Amino acid sequence: MNIAVRYCSKTKFGNTRRIAEAIAEGIGVNAVSIDDEPKLVEKADILFLGGAPYANIMAPELRSYAEGIDPGMVSKVVLFTTSNWSKRTVLALKKILKKKGIEVCEDYFFSHMLKVDDNLNAAKEFGKKMSMSN
Ligand SMILES: Cc1cc2nc3c(=O)[nH]c(=O)nc-3n(C[C@H](O)[C@H](O)[C@H](O)COP(=O)(O)O)c2cc1C
């Protein structure tokens, strides 16, 4: 099974990157920034995709990334997000992906931006659990 972890992380704290790396560690793969790999190069059975809201919207490059996913390249997506309070990145990504006919798991991972350290282990377990149960 091929599992990919991709993220968009903008602040100097790298909150979403750190959660992505923990999820990837639980799976045993590398987390890759969409800045470094703007398009999936290999088919993924599961794509873990995460980002955060900035002034109420996700980064435009994450939106473009999601809109540009070839449905033939991804069987299923698992979402994750970090933020101060909002989970709207998950809702917005889900809407984009479902419109494209891509299956999105109901379960997603959320970490408050100030609780990243506390949530690394849970993120790792989430990655492990979701990759085994899907
Ligand atoms: C300019 C800016 C705007 C933000 N706007 C929101 C927001 O509208 N809602 C929210 O819940 N969090 C907001 N946040 C918090 C970020 O979503 C949060 O810090 C997130 O973990 C950042 O992820 P990153 O470190 O991976 O970039 C904002 C942060 C910044 C820097």
The ligand as a Tripos MOL2 file, in Angstrom:
@<TRIPOS>MOLECULE
LIG
   31    33     1     0     0
SMALL
NO_CHARGES

@<TRIPOS>ATOM
      1 C1         -1.7730   35.5500    9.9270 C.3       1 LIG1
      2 C2         -2.4570   34.4290   10.6910 C.ar      1 LIG1
      3 C3         -3.8380   34.3100   10.6290 C.ar      1 LIG1
      4 C4         -4.4770   33.2700   11.3430 C.ar      1 LIG1
      5 N1         -5.8440   33.1480   11.2490 N.ar      1 LIG1
      6 C5         -6.4760   32.1600   11.9080 C.ar      1 LIG1
      7 C6         -7.8910   31.9830   11.8090 C.ar      1 LIG1
      8 O1         -8.5790   32.7110   11.0970 O.2       1 LIG1
      9 N2         -8.4750   30.9890   12.5280 N.ar      1 LIG1
     10 C7         -7.7380   30.1470   13.3350 C.ar      1 LIG1
     11 O2         -8.3260   29.2640   13.9690 O.2       1 LIG1
     12 N3         -6.3920   30.2450   13.4200 N.ar      1 LIG1
     13 C8         -5.7480   31.2300   12.7260 C.ar      1 LIG1
     14 N4         -4.3830   31.3500   12.7960 N.ar      1 LIG1
     15 C9         -3.6340   30.3470   13.5340 C.3       1 LIG1
     16 C10        -2.9870   29.3350   12.5830 C.3       1 LIG1
     17 O3         -3.9620   28.6430   11.8350 O.3       1 LIG1
     18 C11        -2.1710   28.3530   13.4320 C.3       1 LIG1
     19 O4         -1.1200   29.0310   14.0500 O.3       1 LIG1
     20 C12        -1.6390   27.1870   12.6400 C.3       1 LIG1
     21 O5         -1.1930   26.2000   13.5430 O.3       1 LIG1
     22 C13        -0.5110   27.5940   11.7210 C.3       1 LIG1
     23 O6          0.0250   26.4640   11.1120 O.3       1 LIG1
     24 P1          1.5050   26.4630   10.5220 P.3       1 LIG1
     25 O7          2.4380   26.7580   11.6800 O.co2     1 LIG1
     26 O8          1.6710   25.1010    9.9950 O.co2     1 LIG1
     27 O9          1.5530   27.5150    9.4670 O.co2     1 LIG1
     28 C14        -3.7140   32.3650   12.1250 C.ar      1 LIG1
     29 C15        -2.3300   32.5070   12.1820 C.ar      1 LIG1
     30 C16        -1.6890   33.5130   11.4820 C.ar      1 LIG1
     31 C17        -0.1840   33.6300   11.5330 C.3       1 LIG1
@<TRIPOS>BOND
     1     1     2 1
     2     2     3 ar
     3     2    30 ar
     4     3     4 ar
     5     4     5 ar
     6     4    28 ar
     7     5     6 ar
     8     6     7 ar
     9     6    13 1
    10     7     8 2
    11     7     9 ar
    12     9    10 ar
    13    10    11 2
    14    10    12 ar
    15    12    13 ar
    16    13    14 ar
    17    14    15 1
    18    14    28 ar
    19    15    16 1
    20    16    17 1
    21    16    18 1
    22    18    19 1
    23    18    20 1
    24    20    21 1
    25    20    22 1
    26    22    23 1
    27    23    24 1
    28    24    25 2
    29    24    26 1
    30    24    27 1
    31    28    29 ar
    32    29    30 ar
    33    30    31 1
@<TRIPOS>SUBSTRUCTURE
     1 LIG1         1 GROUP 0 **** ****
